[in-house]
Amino acid sequence: NITWINEDIITYKHTFGDSHNIDLMAGFSAQADEKHDIRGFGQNGPDKMKVVNWASNTFDQVRMQDLKDFMSDFTKSTMVGLFGRINYNYMQKYLASFTIRRDASSRFGENVRWGTFPSVALGYAFSEESYMDWSDKVIDYGKIRLSYGKSGRQFDQPYIAYGVWASGDPYLGEPSVHPVFRDGLMNRELTWEETRQFDAGLDLDLFNYRLGIVLDYYHRYTDKLLYKVNLPGNYTGFEQQWRNAYGIVNQGIEFQIKTDLIRTERLKWNITFNIAKNWNMLKKSNDKRDFISAASYDNINVVGRPLNCIYVFRDHGFYTDDSQVSYYYIDGKKVPLRGAYGNQFYQTGDRVYLDSDGNGRINSDYGLNEDRVSAGSPLPKAQGGIISSLNWKGFDVNVSFAFMLGRHILNKTQSESIGTFLGTDPNDVAKPIFADLSEISFWEKPGDIADYPANRLENGLMNFAPNIASNVENVSFLKCKTLTIGYTIPEFLKKKIGFGARIFVSAENLFTLTNYSGRDPETVDVVTGVDDLANYPLSRRFTFGLTLNL
């Protein structure tokens, strides 16, 4: 790979009257990225090959591997930009900064390559004012920060706006190319993804800098979000197209407090605590419709609601009698509630599902399922951490915690492997067991208080479906992330033996306090909130060490 960057910058700084400070900067930048890829391989001679000759390769049926292959590739993209900045401050009390960039990228359509990205930031150190003299013994430093700006993002692939082609099989001895039908359709209107963000903050240092407080608020709106959109119909052959499709809003509050509880020559103890809350929302979609998230089939994006809401069937226990099953009149006939395929009917011992659309059928077809409903956002109500550092006579103890409050998690781990399923592929029937079956009960007769419905062969009734509301948990946890205890030899001993030394023992992921019934709530996908055992729980690790300073 070859990347070259050229930046030409001119600056000017000046102070007027010992109070007014100005800093000017202007520049031009240019960048090019090239990727050269040439690779190939071959093995065995013609007399040793037991092969099948495909149109583009040679395949060994015994070893089940290619015997030869060759490819070459070349991509290039360029970007140019103009930028400028003005910084001003008056006696370090009033601060202002204005910046602007104008960039163009070859990765976008010819008429929409340029983007303009301005920003402004203001600061006010109110603690430096004379009217704050009364607080000298309390407030050491105080500052208010405000900023607003616009930024842009481009994608990694260099040619999507112009249509993507791939090499195909040789034709009449000549190489060929064909469109990438999955997501290679050209879009000459593809342009910068734009984010507008407002920030407000407060910095405080109190009591001889023994207590520090930082409070921040941000509001971020991302427009023209780069996303692959499913194309309607099947008349073009293309399945998806990259577009500036969506608009999303993120806003949040972050709070941090740092304190030196003890500050003496021999004993020092400081603690840092931070907590943050984030909200997000889908502001607009490509066709003004809701859509299944690309991150997971178990999440839905609804305009005006949080992103990636968990999308499940609403359930409520099990049928204890056939009279409890809902009936519908279809074509003049009284028919009980049906399953997804229409030829299975709910009965005693089956799971009770809410027929959300009232059509007499619990639909589980792929897409915007008729009967699934939103069960909350996977974003937590709050999350943060605690860090403590203690030093005394050469001993040091450092510990850190992470916590999360009120996050919705869809726990699919147990339901994925329990129940009897009909399938033609052994992988559909034989699944790993993620539960102790001796501790799990199935409904057998009226009056049973069971964990699961009747365990009988069913096809389409979803008695053991994992994406149900009763599997959604409101989860909180507190985890000890690290704990380190060490001892450093004193200075007089260091001089005596000629080197310094520190011995320590540390532990990671020492323990977790949680109400979650699954494995490790911290490893659950942060975007989807779906736990399908795709990630291992974080391992507990202990380390013993000796550090020598020679």
Secondary structure, 3 states (H helix, E strand, C coil): CEEEEEEEEEEEEEEECCCEEEEEEEEEEEEEEEEEEEEEEECCCHHHCCEEECCCCEEECCCCEEEEEEEEEEEEEEEEEEEEEEEEEECCCEEEEEEEEEEEECCCCHHHCEEEEEEEEEEECHHHCHHHHHHCCCEEEEEEEEEEEEEEECCCCCCHHHCCEEEEEEECCEEEEEECCCCCCCCCCCCCEEEEEEEEEEEEEECCCCEEEEEEEEEEEEEEEEEEEECCCCCCCCCEEEEEEEEEEEEEEEEEEEEEEEECCCEEEEEEEEEEEEEEEEEECCCCCCEECCCCCCEEECECCCCCEEEEECEEEECCCHHHCCEEEECCEEEECECCCCCCECCCCCEEECCCCCCCECCCCCCCCCCEEECCCCCCCEEEEEEEEEEECCEEEEEEEEEEEEEEEEECCCHHHCCCECCCCHHHHCCCCCCCHHHCCECCCCCCCCCECCCCCECCCCCCCCCEHHHEEEEEEEEEEEEEEEEECCHHHHHHHCCEEEEEEEEEEEEEEECCCCCCHHHCCCCCCEECCCCCCCCCEEEEEEEEEC
